């Protein structure tokens, strides 16, 4: 009789445990910034809700790249303040449409310009389903940013930045 009471108690406890929602553990994404004055990558880990998957996680990473890190902002190359971007996909290529400040007239040097796009490319290609990044400027393919020199007319890959 005791064995059946124990089975009922265990069954009751197991049923009671399923009523409480489980706590999701965050998972990590990496946003790559470039060190100011160089093209050295500085990976920064962000914890995100595991429910944020696929394109939602990719858009989150893109937004974190544009906003910049919470500390050490002066030590990394950032897109000009006021730059906005939308993200779509075409196969394994991320299509990033830049709008706002970056599309007006780029004022940085060639090293900083290359670093911005290296950061963008490494951040998005850290997702296994993205191998390249096509940058649009104001919704159009462009040879470069206005006032810039970095070639944007072809998709960017990690090999684009190989030295």
C-alpha distance (Angstrom), angle and dihedral (degrees) to the residues before:
residue distance angle dihedral
X1 . . .
X2 3.79 . .
X3 3.82 91.7 .
X4 3.82 91.9 56.0
X5 3.82 91.1 47.7
X6 3.81 89.3 52.1
X7 3.82 90.8 50.4
X8 3.81 91.2 50.8
X9 3.82 90.6 48.5
X10 3.84 92.3 49.4
X11 3.81 91.2 46.9
X12 3.82 90.2 48.8
X13 3.82 91.7 49.3
X14 3.81 92.6 47.8
X15 3.80 91.3 49.5
X16 3.79 90.6 47.7
X17 3.81 92.4 51.9
X18 3.78 92.5 56.7
X19 3.80 91.7 59.7
X20 3.79 92.5 69.2
X21 3.78 116.5 76.8
X22 3.77 114.2 -116.8
X23 3.77 117.7 -115.7
X24 3.80 110.9 -116.4
X25 3.76 116.5 -133.2
X26 3.81 114.0 -134.4
X27 3.76 119.0 -118.0
X28 3.77 129.1 -147.4
X29 3.78 133.8 -109.1
X30 3.77 125.1 -176.7
X31 3.78 124.3 -131.5
X32 3.79 114.1 -167.3
X33 3.78 119.7 -144.9
X34 3.80 123.9 179.8
X35 3.77 121.4 -126.4
X36 3.81 111.8 -109.0
X37 3.78 113.6 -96.4
X38 3.80 93.1 17.1
X39 3.76 143.6 53.8
X40 3.83 94.0 -116.6
X41 3.80 109.6 134.9
X42 3.79 120.0 -126.1
X43 3.82 109.8 -165.7
X44 3.80 115.9 -152.3
X45 3.81 120.7 -166.8
X46 3.80 120.5 -138.8
X47 3.78 124.4 -169.6
X48 3.78 113.6 -136.3
X49 3.76 134.9 178.7
X50 3.81 109.6 -89.2
X51 3.81 88.5 -129.0
X52 3.81 87.2 68.7
X53 3.80 99.6 89.0
X54 3.79 138.8 156.2
X55 3.78 116.5 -10.1
X56 3.82 92.4 3.5
X57 3.83 91.0 58.6
X58 3.81 90.2 44.4
X59 3.81 91.7 52.0
X60 3.80 89.7 48.2
X61 3.82 90.3 52.8
X62 3.81 91.0 48.4
X63 3.80 91.3 50.8
X64 3.82 91.4 48.9
X65 3.80 89.1 51.7
X66 3.80 91.7 52.8
X67 3.81 94.3 45.0
X68 3.80 93.5 46.8
X69 3.79 131.0 -142.6
X70 3.78 120.2 -48.0
X71 3.81 91.5 -124.4
X72 3.78 131.0 30.7
X73 3.79 94.9 28.4
X74 3.81 91.2 148.7
X75 3.81 91.4 57.8
X76 3.82 96.8 57.4
X77 3.78 136.4 62.2
X78 3.80 111.3 -110.9
X79 3.77 133.4 -173.0
X80 3.81 109.7 -103.0
X81 3.81 112.2 -78.9
X82 3.79 109.8 -94.9
X83 3.81 93.9 35.1
X84 3.78 112.0 139.1
X85 3.79 129.8 -171.9
X86 3.76 139.3 -169.7
X87 3.77 123.2 -156.1
X88 3.78 131.1 -146.3
X89 3.78 133.2 156.8
X90 3.76 137.1 -125.2
X91 3.78 107.1 -175.1
X92 3.81 108.1 -57.4
X93 3.81 92.1 -18.2
X94 3.79 120.3 97.7
X95 3.80 112.0 -144.2
X96 3.81 109.8 -148.5
X97 3.79 115.6 -169.9
X98 3.80 110.3 -161.9
X99 3.79 118.8 -155.2
X100 3.77 134.4 164.7
X101 3.77 126.9 36.9
X102 3.82 98.4 -3.6
X103 3.80 91.0 59.4
X104 3.82 95.1 55.6
X105 3.79 106.3 63.8
X106 3.78 124.2 -34.4
X107 3.81 110.0 -131.5
X108 3.82 101.0 -178.9
X109 3.78 128.8 94.7
X110 3.79 127.6 -96.5
X111 3.83 92.8 -98.5
X112 3.81 92.8 53.9
X113 3.79 92.1 44.7
X114 3.82 92.0 52.9
X115 3.83 89.8 44.9
X116 3.83 91.9 54.4
X117 3.78 91.7 54.9
X118 3.79 93.3 41.6
X119 3.82 88.2 54.9
X120 3.80 91.0 48.7
X121 3.80 93.4 47.5
X122 3.81 96.0 46.3
X123 3.80 92.8 45.4
X124 3.80 95.0 52.5
X125 3.81 96.7 37.7
X126 3.80 89.2 54.3
X127 3.81 84.0 79.7
X128 3.82 108.5 85.1
X129 3.80 94.7 -132.1
X130 3.84 94.9 55.8
X131 3.81 121.5 73.5
X132 3.81 101.4 159.9
X133 3.81 141.4 25.7
X134 3.80 124.0 -143.3
X135 3.79 111.3 -161.7
X136 3.79 119.5 -150.8
X137 3.79 122.1 -168.2
X138 3.79 111.9 -145.9
X139 3.81 90.7 -18.7
X140 3.81 95.5 -51.4
X141 3.78 135.9 95.1
X142 3.78 107.5 -107.4
X143 3.78 134.5 -173.7
X144 3.83 88.9 -129.1
X145 3.78 142.3 -29.0
X146 3.81 113.1 -68.0
X147 3.82 103.1 -85.7
X148 3.80 90.8 10.2
X149 3.77 133.4 106.0
X150 3.81 106.5 -157.4
X151 3.81 109.4 113.8
X152 3.80 112.5 -116.1
X153 3.79 102.5 164.7
X154 3.83 93.6 98.1
X155 3.82 128.7 49.5
X156 3.81 114.0 -87.5
X157 3.81 121.5 -128.6
X158 3.78 132.7 175.3
X159 3.81 86.8 -97.4
X160 3.83 88.2 62.0
X161 3.81 86.9 70.8
X162 3.81 98.5 41.0
X163 3.79 111.6 125.5
